[in-house]
Amino acid sequence: MKIAVVTDPESAAGYRLGGLEVALARDAAEAREALASLIHSEDYGLIIVNMTLLPDPYQAVSKEMRHRDLPVLLATPSHRAAITGGGEEAKEYMRQMIKDAMGYEIKL
């Protein structure tokens, strides 16, 4: 299974450099539409969602996620939030979310 990211254009390059597939969205409506499309494709085990666009991705696509275990949806702070205000808190949040979702720790 693949990993995809729903994010804003500003953050997309970093994810692409990491080898992840990126779905661009400029607002919540576009993010919800992109997320629903990725869920329906059934190719993804993990979908990372920029929480500036969709703070609670499960709620945004609850209908699409009904009776599904996969994909796991992971809301992460935006690139700008991590740099300007998140810092270590944002890294710890992402580290813990990935550990909870995937069962192992990664170094950010």
PyMOL commands that place a pseudoatom at each C-alpha (Angstrom):
pseudoatom trace, name=CA, resn=MET, resi=1, chain=A, elem=C, hetatm=0, pos=[0.000, 0.000, 0.000]
pseudoatom trace, name=CA, resn=LYS, resi=2, chain=A, elem=C, hetatm=0, pos=[1.088, 3.552, -0.695]
pseudoatom trace, name=CA, resn=ILE, resi=3, chain=A, elem=C, hetatm=0, pos=[1.278, 6.744, 1.337]
pseudoatom trace, name=CA, resn=ALA, resi=4, chain=A, elem=C, hetatm=0, pos=[-0.349, 9.948, 0.101]
pseudoatom trace, name=CA, resn=VAL, resi=5, chain=A, elem=C, hetatm=0, pos=[-0.506, 13.503, 1.387]
pseudoatom trace, name=CA, resn=VAL, resi=6, chain=A, elem=C, hetatm=0, pos=[-3.304, 16.057, 1.056]
pseudoatom trace, name=CA, resn=THR, resi=7, chain=A, elem=C, hetatm=0, pos=[-1.673, 19.440, 1.525]
pseudoatom trace, name=CA, resn=ASP, resi=8, chain=A, elem=C, hetatm=0, pos=[-1.304, 23.005, 0.328]
pseudoatom trace, name=CA, resn=PRO, resi=9, chain=A, elem=C, hetatm=0, pos=[1.032, 23.909, -2.558]
pseudoatom trace, name=CA, resn=GLU, resi=10, chain=A, elem=C, hetatm=0, pos=[3.556, 25.457, -0.150]
pseudoatom trace, name=CA, resn=SER, resi=11, chain=A, elem=C, hetatm=0, pos=[4.170, 22.167, 1.678]
pseudoatom trace, name=CA, resn=ALA, resi=12, chain=A, elem=C, hetatm=0, pos=[3.933, 19.850, -1.320]
pseudoatom trace, name=CA, resn=ALA, resi=13, chain=A, elem=C, hetatm=0, pos=[7.559, 19.987, -2.461]
pseudoatom trace, name=CA, resn=GLY, resi=14, chain=A, elem=C, hetatm=0, pos=[8.915, 18.594, 0.805]
pseudoatom trace, name=CA, resn=TYR, resi=15, chain=A, elem=C, hetatm=0, pos=[6.574, 15.619, 0.681]
pseudoatom trace, name=CA, resn=ARG, resi=16, chain=A, elem=C, hetatm=0, pos=[7.384, 14.969, -2.964]
pseudoatom trace, name=CA, resn=LEU, resi=17, chain=A, elem=C, hetatm=0, pos=[11.102, 15.031, -2.173]
pseudoatom trace, name=CA, resn=GLY, resi=18, chain=A, elem=C, hetatm=0, pos=[10.357, 12.364, 0.422]
pseudoatom trace, name=CA, resn=GLY, resi=19, chain=A, elem=C, hetatm=0, pos=[8.843, 10.183, -2.297]
pseudoatom trace, name=CA, resn=LEU, resi=20, chain=A, elem=C, hetatm=0, pos=[5.211, 10.570, -1.283]
pseudoatom trace, name=CA, resn=GLU, resi=21, chain=A, elem=C, hetatm=0, pos=[2.293, 11.110, -3.611]
pseudoatom trace, name=CA, resn=VAL, resi=22, chain=A, elem=C, hetatm=0, pos=[0.719, 14.535, -3.137]
pseudoatom trace, name=CA, resn=ALA, resi=23, chain=A, elem=C, hetatm=0, pos=[-2.822, 15.777, -3.707]
pseudoatom trace, name=CA, resn=LEU, resi=24, chain=A, elem=C, hetatm=0, pos=[-2.917, 19.576, -3.709]
pseudoatom trace, name=CA, resn=ALA, resi=25, chain=A, elem=C, hetatm=0, pos=[-5.724, 21.547, -2.099]
pseudoatom trace, name=CA, resn=ARG, resi=26, chain=A, elem=C, hetatm=0, pos=[-6.152, 25.282, -1.572]
pseudoatom trace, name=CA, resn=ASP, resi=27, chain=A, elem=C, hetatm=0, pos=[-9.078, 25.084, 0.852]
pseudoatom trace, name=CA, resn=ALA, resi=28, chain=A, elem=C, hetatm=0, pos=[-11.147, 22.683, 2.942]
pseudoatom trace, name=CA, resn=ALA, resi=29, chain=A, elem=C, hetatm=0, pos=[-13.542, 21.823, 0.112]
pseudoatom trace, name=CA, resn=GLU, resi=30, chain=A, elem=C, hetatm=0, pos=[-10.720, 20.826, -2.235]
pseudoatom trace, name=CA, resn=ALA, resi=31, chain=A, elem=C, hetatm=0, pos=[-8.994, 18.906, 0.565]
pseudoatom trace, name=CA, resn=ARG, resi=32, chain=A, elem=C, hetatm=0, pos=[-12.146, 16.948, 1.370]
pseudoatom trace, name=CA, resn=GLU, resi=33, chain=A, elem=C, hetatm=0, pos=[-12.673, 16.112, -2.305]
pseudoatom trace, name=CA, resn=ALA, resi=34, chain=A, elem=C, hetatm=0, pos=[-9.041, 14.988, -2.736]
pseudoatom trace, name=CA, resn=LEU, resi=35, chain=A, elem=C, hetatm=0, pos=[-9.197, 12.920, 0.450]
pseudoatom trace, name=CA, resn=ALA, resi=36, chain=A, elem=C, hetatm=0, pos=[-12.418, 11.187, -0.595]
pseudoatom trace, name=CA, resn=SER, resi=37, chain=A, elem=C, hetatm=0, pos=[-10.887, 10.375, -3.983]
pseudoatom trace, name=CA, resn=LEU, resi=38, chain=A, elem=C, hetatm=0, pos=[-7.785, 8.853, -2.375]
pseudoatom trace, name=CA, resn=ILE, resi=39, chain=A, elem=C, hetatm=0, pos=[-9.930, 6.763, -0.014]
pseudoatom trace, name=CA, resn=HIS, resi=40, chain=A, elem=C, hetatm=0, pos=[-12.035, 5.411, -2.873]
pseudoatom trace, name=CA, resn=SER, resi=41, chain=A, elem=C, hetatm=0, pos=[-8.940, 4.387, -4.847]
pseudoatom trace, name=CA, resn=GLU, resi=42, chain=A, elem=C, hetatm=0, pos=[-8.128, 1.765, -2.142]
pseudoatom trace, name=CA, resn=ASP, resi=43, chain=A, elem=C, hetatm=0, pos=[-4.409, 2.043, -3.005]
pseudoatom trace, name=CA, resn=TYR, resi=44, chain=A, elem=C, hetatm=0, pos=[-3.370, 3.846, 0.177]
pseudoatom trace, name=CA, resn=GLY, resi=45, chain=A, elem=C, hetatm=0, pos=[-2.632, 2.541, 3.656]
pseudoatom trace, name=CA, resn=LEU, resi=46, chain=A, elem=C, hetatm=0, pos=[-1.811, 5.969, 5.103]
pseudoatom trace, name=CA, resn=ILE, resi=47, chain=A, elem=C, hetatm=0, pos=[-3.066, 9.385, 4.057]
pseudoatom trace, name=CA, resn=ILE, resi=48, chain=A, elem=C, hetatm=0, pos=[-1.466, 12.398, 5.708]
pseudoatom trace, name=CA, resn=VAL, resi=49, chain=A, elem=C, hetatm=0, pos=[-3.700, 15.460, 5.829]
pseudoatom trace, name=CA, resn=ASN, resi=50, chain=A, elem=C, hetatm=0, pos=[-2.632, 19.050, 6.428]
pseudoatom trace, name=CA, resn=MET, resi=51, chain=A, elem=C, hetatm=0, pos=[-4.641, 19.976, 9.513]
pseudoatom trace, name=CA, resn=THR, resi=52, chain=A, elem=C, hetatm=0, pos=[-4.858, 23.617, 8.422]
pseudoatom trace, name=CA, resn=LEU, resi=53, chain=A, elem=C, hetatm=0, pos=[-7.059, 22.373, 5.576]
pseudoatom trace, name=CA, resn=LEU, resi=54, chain=A, elem=C, hetatm=0, pos=[-8.940, 19.662, 7.507]
pseudoatom trace, name=CA, resn=PRO, resi=55, chain=A, elem=C, hetatm=0, pos=[-8.414, 19.693, 11.293]
pseudoatom trace, name=CA, resn=ASP, resi=56, chain=A, elem=C, hetatm=0, pos=[-10.383, 16.428, 11.717]
pseudoatom trace, name=CA, resn=PRO, resi=57, chain=A, elem=C, hetatm=0, pos=[-10.058, 14.391, 8.520]
pseudoatom trace, name=CA, resn=TYR, resi=58, chain=A, elem=C, hetatm=0, pos=[-12.066, 11.428, 9.877]
pseudoatom trace, name=CA, resn=GLN, resi=59, chain=A, elem=C, hetatm=0, pos=[-15.055, 13.656, 10.519]
pseudoatom trace, name=CA, resn=ALA, resi=60, chain=A, elem=C, hetatm=0, pos=[-14.727, 15.272, 7.080]
pseudoatom trace, name=CA, resn=VAL, resi=61, chain=A, elem=C, hetatm=0, pos=[-14.966, 11.884, 5.335]
pseudoatom trace, name=CA, resn=SER, resi=62, chain=A, elem=C, hetatm=0, pos=[-16.886, 9.849, 7.906]
pseudoatom trace, name=CA, resn=LYS, resi=63, chain=A, elem=C, hetatm=0, pos=[-19.236, 8.495, 5.235]
pseudoatom trace, name=CA, resn=GLU, resi=64, chain=A, elem=C, hetatm=0, pos=[-16.334, 7.278, 3.058]
pseudoatom trace, name=CA, resn=MET, resi=65, chain=A, elem=C, hetatm=0, pos=[-14.538, 5.731, 6.064]
pseudoatom trace, name=CA, resn=ARG, resi=66, chain=A, elem=C, hetatm=0, pos=[-17.564, 3.848, 7.396]
pseudoatom trace, name=CA, resn=HIS, resi=67, chain=A, elem=C, hetatm=0, pos=[-16.702, 0.148, 7.948]
pseudoatom trace, name=CA, resn=ARG, resi=68, chain=A, elem=C, hetatm=0, pos=[-13.072, 0.659, 6.856]
pseudoatom trace, name=CA, resn=ASP, resi=69, chain=A, elem=C, hetatm=0, pos=[-9.866, 0.100, 8.759]
pseudoatom trace, name=CA, resn=LEU, resi=70, chain=A, elem=C, hetatm=0, pos=[-7.687, 1.513, 5.989]
pseudoatom trace, name=CA, resn=PRO, resi=71, chain=A, elem=C, hetatm=0, pos=[-6.466, 3.967, 5.079]
pseudoatom trace, name=CA, resn=VAL, resi=72, chain=A, elem=C, hetatm=0, pos=[-5.258, 5.452, 8.334]
pseudoatom trace, name=CA, resn=LEU, resi=73, chain=A, elem=C, hetatm=0, pos=[-5.735, 9.219, 8.278]
pseudoatom trace, name=CA, resn=LEU, resi=74, chain=A, elem=C, hetatm=0, pos=[-3.052, 11.297, 9.963]
pseudoatom trace, name=CA, resn=ALA, resi=75, chain=A, elem=C, hetatm=0, pos=[-3.626, 15.023, 10.515]
pseudoatom trace, name=CA, resn=THR, resi=76, chain=A, elem=C, hetatm=0, pos=[-0.350, 16.932, 10.730]
pseudoatom trace, name=CA, resn=PRO, resi=77, chain=A, elem=C, hetatm=0, pos=[0.456, 20.612, 11.266]
pseudoatom trace, name=CA, resn=SER, resi=78, chain=A, elem=C, hetatm=0, pos=[1.169, 22.615, 8.152]
pseudoatom trace, name=CA, resn=HIS, resi=79, chain=A, elem=C, hetatm=0, pos=[4.724, 23.403, 7.174]
pseudoatom trace, name=CA, resn=ARG, resi=80, chain=A, elem=C, hetatm=0, pos=[4.218, 27.040, 8.146]
pseudoatom trace, name=CA, resn=ALA, resi=81, chain=A, elem=C, hetatm=0, pos=[2.752, 26.133, 11.554]
pseudoatom trace, name=CA, resn=ALA, resi=82, chain=A, elem=C, hetatm=0, pos=[5.621, 23.757, 12.289]
pseudoatom trace, name=CA, resn=ILE, resi=83, chain=A, elem=C, hetatm=0, pos=[8.192, 26.431, 11.471]
pseudoatom trace, name=CA, resn=THR, resi=84, chain=A, elem=C, hetatm=0, pos=[6.558, 29.479, 13.028]
pseudoatom trace, name=CA, resn=GLY, resi=85, chain=A, elem=C, hetatm=0, pos=[4.866, 28.127, 16.103]
pseudoatom trace, name=CA, resn=GLY, resi=86, chain=A, elem=C, hetatm=0, pos=[5.024, 24.387, 16.290]
pseudoatom trace, name=CA, resn=GLY, resi=87, chain=A, elem=C, hetatm=0, pos=[8.718, 23.600, 16.450]
pseudoatom trace, name=CA, resn=GLU, resi=88, chain=A, elem=C, hetatm=0, pos=[9.387, 20.700, 18.800]
pseudoatom trace, name=CA, resn=GLU, resi=89, chain=A, elem=C, hetatm=0, pos=[5.720, 20.423, 19.749]
pseudoatom trace, name=CA, resn=ALA, resi=90, chain=A, elem=C, hetatm=0, pos=[4.787, 19.815, 16.120]
pseudoatom trace, name=CA, resn=LYS, resi=91, chain=A, elem=C, hetatm=0, pos=[7.530, 17.206, 15.723]
pseudoatom trace, name=CA, resn=GLU, resi=92, chain=A, elem=C, hetatm=0, pos=[6.445, 15.424, 18.902]
pseudoatom trace, name=CA, resn=TYR, resi=93, chain=A, elem=C, hetatm=0, pos=[2.816, 15.499, 17.779]
pseudoatom trace, name=CA, resn=MET, resi=94, chain=A, elem=C, hetatm=0, pos=[3.658, 14.002, 14.376]
pseudoatom trace, name=CA, resn=ARG, resi=95, chain=A, elem=C, hetatm=0, pos=[5.991, 11.416, 15.934]
pseudoatom trace, name=CA, resn=GLN, resi=96, chain=A, elem=C, hetatm=0, pos=[3.292, 10.287, 18.359]
pseudoatom trace, name=CA, resn=MET, resi=97, chain=A, elem=C, hetatm=0, pos=[0.562, 10.200, 15.703]
pseudoatom trace, name=CA, resn=ILE, resi=98, chain=A, elem=C, hetatm=0, pos=[2.703, 8.051, 13.404]
pseudoatom trace, name=CA, resn=LYS, resi=99, chain=A, elem=C, hetatm=0, pos=[3.604, 5.749, 16.298]
pseudoatom trace, name=CA, resn=ASP, resi=100, chain=A, elem=C, hetatm=0, pos=[-0.084, 5.365, 17.217]
pseudoatom trace, name=CA, resn=ALA, resi=101, chain=A, elem=C, hetatm=0, pos=[-1.154, 4.810, 13.613]
pseudoatom trace, name=CA, resn=MET, resi=102, chain=A, elem=C, hetatm=0, pos=[1.639, 2.523, 12.430]
pseudoatom trace, name=CA, resn=GLY, resi=103, chain=A, elem=C, hetatm=0, pos=[2.910, 0.945, 15.619]
pseudoatom trace, name=CA, resn=TYR, resi=104, chain=A, elem=C, hetatm=0, pos=[6.514, 2.104, 15.477]
pseudoatom trace, name=CA, resn=GLU, resi=105, chain=A, elem=C, hetatm=0, pos=[8.533, 5.260, 16.018]
pseudoatom trace, name=CA, resn=ILE, resi=106, chain=A, elem=C, hetatm=0, pos=[10.341, 7.232, 13.370]
pseudoatom trace, name=CA, resn=LYS, resi=107, chain=A, elem=C, hetatm=0, pos=[12.885, 9.971, 13.832]
pseudoatom trace, name=CA, resn=LEU, resi=108, chain=A, elem=C, hetatm=0, pos=[11.721, 13.324, 12.457]
for i in range(1, 108): cmd.bond("trace and resi %d" % i, "trace and resi %d" % (i + 1))
show_as sticks, trace
zoom trace
